[in-house]
Amino acid sequence: MNASDFSPWILLIIELGVLGLATGFLAGLLGIGGGMIMVPFLTYILSSRGISADLTVKMAIATSMATIIFTSLSSVRAHHKRGAVRWDIVRTLAPGIVAGAMVASLGVFAVIKGNWLAFIFAGFVGFSAYQMLRNKQPKPGRGLPSPKGLFGVGGGIGFLSGLVGAGGGFVSVPFLVWSNVSMHNAVATSAALGFPIALANAVGYVWSGHAVEGLPPGAVGYIFMPALVIIAATSVLMAPLGVRIAHALPVAKLKRAFAAVLFCLAGYMLWKALSSM
């Protein structure tokens, strides 16, 4: 075996390592779990290695979600040290999140085509970015819904996250800000919510994809294990740096940064969906 045999793997390791550093930083900065970054780039990386278009999107979503298990732990630890996590909100939303995530990853995800998942990803991410840029101030008296209402909200967050492979920040951050939770608390709380979202969905992706044909070596269900290991190892290094910068930035700048990232990635996934039809 000569050096050329190793070059594709070396390139893959470098690509995944850089992606892990970037997503870890943005997970801490924006509370988005990194999935909004990982899904488009993993789709590109997997596509370039000859995997079918339908499977690349599904594997990118599943692998992205699995890495959020580790990224969210690193990010929330740094946020918790600053006292920014609203654990009362996390405890109330978590049961609904787990229920919604299991419905998505065990049922809908397995039967829907990859290009439609890309459309869904682009639509919800683009809408979230638009809402964030509007900067519409919530009504002064508005607060969080009742516990039953929060269970329903959590179910929606978990379900949508399961379809697009994100930690839920693209829904939970705008929702919490709309409910008069401060931006910094919303970002920190969203980071904490990423763990139950990721864990429940990852279990579902493994189960629903365990008998699928055409998966590449290294895949466990829909999860591509080499990407999971490399991205998880590198992303946890950068999440605390993102947290420090998040707490130093003015709220207005943090909102604009959040929206700009989401718009770019929504555009890429829309193009990917259209090109695969």
N, C-alpha and C positions, 0 to 999 in steps of 0.2 A: 504494500500500500504506500503510495507516494504522497507528497505534500498536497497535490491537487485534489486528492480524495477528501482531505480534511477542510479544504477552503470553503465549501458551502456551509459546513457546520460552524467554522470560525466566523463567517459573515453573519450567520443566524444568531450566534451568541452575542456578537457586537450589537446587532440591531435590537435584540431583545433587552440587552443591558441598558442601552441608551433610552429605550422606551420605558423601562422600569424606573430609571432615574427621573425622567420627565413626569411620569404619572404619579410617582410618589410625592414630588414637589407640589404638583397641582392638587393632589388629594388634600394635602395640608393647607394649601393656600385657599382653595375654593370649597372644600368640604364635599367634593363630588365623587370621592372614592376612586378616581382615576379611570373609571369605565368609559367616560365620554371621550377620553384620549385613546385608550387601548383598543376599542372596537374598530375604529377606522384603520388604525395602523396595523393591527393584527390581521384584519381582512386583507390589506395589501400584502403583508408578509406571507400569509398562507397562500394567497392567490398566485404569487410569484413562484411558488414551489409546486404548481400543477394540481392543486387540490380543486375539486369541482366548485363552481360558483355557489351552489346551494349550501354545500358543507362549509365553505370558508366563513360565511357570515355567521352560521350557527356555532361553529367552533370558536370564532373570535368572541362572540357574545358569551359563551359558556366559560372560556378561559379567562376572559376579562373579569367575569363575576367571581370566579374562584380566587383570583389574585387579590380581590378586594377584601377577602377574609383577613389577609395579612396586612395590607395597606391600611385598612381602617383601624386595626389595633394600634399600629404605630402612630397614626394621626390622632386618634382619640386620646391616647396617653398624653400627648403633648398639650392638647386642648384642655384635658382634665386638670393638669397641673396649674393652668391659668384660671380654673374655676368657671370655664365658659360653657360646659356641657349642661344642658337642662335635663337631668336624669329623670325628672318627673314626666317629661314629655316622652322620653325614650321608653320608659316602662309602659306607658299607655298605648303608644303606637306599635310596639313590638309584636304583640299577639296578632293584630290584623296584618302586619307586614309578613309574618311567617305564613299565615293562611293564604294571602294573595300570591306570595312567591311560589308556594307549592302548586297552586292551580295553574300558574303560568308555566313553570318549568316541567311539570309532569304531564301536562295536558296540551295546552295550546302550542307551546314551543315545538313539540315533536311533530305536529301535523302541518304547521304553517310553512310556506316556502321561504327560502332565505331572502329573496328579493323583496318580499312583502315585509319581512322583519326590518330590512334596511329602510324601507319607506316609513315604517312606524317610528324607527329610531330618528330619522331626519325630521319628521313632523313634530314629535314631542319635544325634541331638543330645540328646534327652531322656535317653537311657540314659547318655551321657557325663556329663551334668550330675549325674545320680543317683550315678554312681560317684565323682565328684569330691566331692560332699557327704558321702558315707559316711565319707570320711577314714580308710579302713581302711589301716593301716600295712603296707607290704610286709614280707615275711619278711627278717630281717637278711642271710641268705646268698644271697638272690635277686639275680641279675644279668641282663645282656642275653643273649639267645639266641646261638647260633653264627651265623657268617656266612650259612649256608644258611637258618637260622631267620629271620634279619633280612631276607633277600631275600623270604621269604614274608610277613613282617609288612609290608614295604614294598609288596609287591604288593597286599595288602589295603587299606592306607592310600591308595594311588594309585587303586584301583578305587572305593572308597567316596567319595573326594573327587571323582572324576569324575562320580558320580551326583548329588551334592548341591551341587557348586560351592564347596567350601570348601578351604582350604589344608592340611587334614589335622590341624590342631591339636586338633580334637575327638576324634581317635583317638590321635595321637602323644603329646600331653602326658600323658593318663592312662597310656598304655603305658610311657612313659619313667619316670614317677613310680613306677609299679608295679615297674619294674626297678631301683629304688633310685638313679635319677638325681635330683638335687635339683630342686626346683620351678623355680628360676631358670634352671638349665641346660636343663631340659626345655622351658621357654617359648622360650628363645633358640634351641635346636636345632630346635624346631618351626618357628620363623620361617624358618630356613635351608632346611628341607625344603619350604617353600611354593613356592620358585622352580621346582625340577624338576617338582613336581606341577602347577603352573599352566601352565608352558610346554608340557608334553606334552599336557595336556588341552585347552588352547586350540587347538593344532594340530588335534586330533581334532574339536573342535566346528566349526571352520571347514570342515573337509572333509565331515563328516557332514551339515552343514546347508546346503551350497552350492546344492543344487537344491530346497530346500523351498519350497513355495508359501505365500504369505500373509505373508511377512516384511515388516516396515515399511522405508521408505527409511532408509538409514544402517546396515542390518544387513549384516555380512559373515559368511556362515554363520549360526550362532545368536548371534553376538556383535553387540551394539548399540553401534556405534562412538562415537556422541556420549557415551553413558554411560561408556564405557571411557576416553575422553580426559579428561573432566571429573573423574571419580572418581580416576583415576590422578594427575592433576596436583595435586589437593587432598590426597589421602591421604598422599602422601610428605612433606608438610609437617608432619603431626601424628605420624607414627610415632616419631620420636626423643623427643618429649615423653612418649609412652606408655612407651617403654623406660626413661626416667629414673624415672618413677613406679613402674614394675614393680620396679626394683631397690631402691627405697626402702620398699616395702610389706612387711610380714611375710608369710610364706608362707601362713598360715591365711587372711588377708584376701584374698590373691590367689586362692586356691582358691574362696572364697565368691563373689568377683566373677565369676570364670570361670563357675561353675555358675549364678549368677543370670541372666547374659546368655543362656546356652544354654537355660535353661528358658523364658524369655520368648519366644524366637524359635521354639522347638519348638512352643509353644502356638499361635502365629500360623499357622505353616505347616500344622499339623493342622487348624485351622479352615478354611484356604484349600483344603485337599484335600477336606474334607467338603462344603464349600459348592459345589464344582465338580462333584460327582458327580451 
